[in-house]
Amino acid sequence: MIFYVGWSVNDKVALEIAAGASLAGARSVVTMKQVELNVAADPLLSLSIIGIEGGFDCICCR
């Protein structure tokens, strides 16, 4: 298995990159604080409407 790992200074951008990978059929995971999920809520809700091809996990912590 080949893994690609990336870091982002902005959680919204990280979620958008993981969503793009998921739309392309890859499995993806993104982790962030609960407060930052408010910033990234717009692309997350858009992703739930569009649907995904691969797996997508969003792990949030307090």
Helices and strands as residue ranges (DSSP letters): H 11-23, E 28-33, H 34-39, H 41-50, E 56-61
